[in-house]
Amino acid sequence: MISITEFSVDKIKDPFGILAGDRYEFRLDVDLPEDDELFVENGVYIRVIYKVDGESSGIVKYELYERMNDRYVDAELEDEEEQLIDSFCKAHFSEAEE
């Protein structure tokens, strides 16, 4: 199971008002056990686009990257890991820098 060690969050600007609701970009540094299929020697971070529109919110998309060289990791999170990320983003989007 993943463990979030650090994060940053920024509100995505929508100067033309095209998108409904607000979007936030998270960068989540995570620790993974060595036996996890997502484990990468140099570490992994997850880039998440999170949408908040009134009472509804959720992950729009996420991508995994190697921490040392920003190389894209072609992998998907398990359902429970995705739920953990969704809950984390829901609890922390209000900390975004505008």
N, C-alpha and C positions, 0 to 999 in steps of 0.2 A: 504494500500500500504506500502511496506517496505521502510525503510530509512537506508542507509549505514552510520554507525557512525565512524567506524575505519576499517582499512584493512592492510594486509601485503601481499607481493607477492615475490615469489622466482622462479627463473628459474630452471626447472627440468633438471638435467644432463642426457645426453644420451651418455655415453662413447663409445658405440659401433656404433653409428650412424644409428641405426635401424629405428628410427622414422623420417618421413619427417617433416620438419619445426621445430619450437621450441614449447615447452610446458612450461606453467607457472602454479604454484599453488597459488591460492589466498585464503586467509582467510578473509571473510567479516563479521564483527560484524554488526548486523542489529537490528533496533528497529521495533517492530510490534505493531499495535494497539491491545488492549485487545480483541476486537471483531473479530480479524483475526483468521481463523482456524489454522494457524501456530503458534499462540501465545503460548509460554511456560513461566511459572512463572519465571524461572531462566534465561531467555534470550536465544537467538538463534544465532549461527553463521553458515555461509555457506562456505563450502570448494568447490572451483571451480577449475577444470583443464581446462585451456584455451589454444587453439592451434593457432599459428601464422605461416602461410606458404605462404611467398610472399605477395600477395595482399589479400589472403583469411585468415579469422580468425573466431573463434567462440568457443563456449563452447563445450568441449568434454563430460564432465559430471559434475554434482554438487551433493552435499549431505548436508543435514541439520543436525546440532548437537546442543544439549543443551550446553549452554556456561559454566555452573558450573561443569558438570561431563562428558562432551564429549560423552554423550549418543546419539546414532543415532536417528534421528526423521524421521519416515517413512512418508514422505509427498512430494508433488510436488508443485513447484511454478506455478502461473498462467502465461499465455503467456506474458502479459505485464510486470510482475515482472521478468521473464526470459530475456526479451528484455532489461530491465533496467540493469540487472546484466551483460549482454553481452556488452552493451554500456560502462559500468563502466570499465570492464576488458580491452576493446579495448583502452580506454583512459589512462589506468594506467599500462599496462604490461611492458612498457619501464622503469618503476621504479624498476624492479626486481633486487635483489641481485644475483650476479653470484657465 
